[in-house]
Amino acid sequence: MKKDQLSREIEEKFKQESNKVIDNAEDKDKHSKLLTIIISVIMSSVILGSLVYLDLCQ
């Protein structure tokens, strides 16, 4: 009887830890997507700015 209770507790703890790992992975994905978007916007603005600058210089 104690073994069953102990095994249930271990199983619950394992499920909790696995859910934490999944949540952390999702957070990292969100951060990497946001970083990719920010870098893309910065690169696009630099390219457009350089094209406008070249056009105004001529």
C-alpha positions in Angstrom: 0.0 0.0 0.0 2.8 2.4 0.8 4.6 1.4 -2.4 1.5 2.3 -4.4 1.3 5.7 -2.7 5.0 6.3 -3.2 4.8 5.3 -6.9 1.9 7.7 -7.4 3.7 10.5 -5.8 6.8 9.9 -7.9 4.6 9.7 -11.0 3.0 13.0 -10.2 6.3 14.7 -9.6 7.6 13.3 -12.9 4.6 14.7 -14.7 5.1 18.1 -13.1 8.7 18.3 -14.0 8.0 17.2 -17.6 5.4 19.9 -17.9 7.9 22.5 -16.7 10.4 21.4 -19.3 7.7 21.7 -22.0 6.8 25.2 -20.8 10.4 26.3 -20.8 10.9 25.1 -24.4 7.8 27.0 -25.5 9.1 30.2 -23.9 12.4 29.8 -25.7 10.6 29.3 -29.0 8.7 32.5 -28.4 11.8 34.5 -27.5 13.7 33.2 -30.5 10.8 34.1 -32.9 10.6 37.6 -31.4 14.3 38.0 -31.7 14.1 36.9 -35.4 11.4 39.4 -36.1 13.3 42.3 -34.4 16.5 41.5 -36.3 14.5 41.2 -39.6 12.9 44.6 -39.1 16.3 46.2 -38.2 17.9 44.7 -41.3 15.1 45.8 -43.5 15.2 49.4 -42.2 19.0 49.5 -42.7 18.7 48.3 -46.3 15.8 50.7 -47.1 17.7 53.6 -45.4 20.8 52.9 -47.5 18.8 52.8 -50.7 17.1 56.1 -49.9 20.5 57.6 -49.0 22.0 56.4 -52.3 19.0 57.8 -54.2 19.3 61.2 -52.5 23.0 61.4 -53.2 22.6 61.1 -56.9 
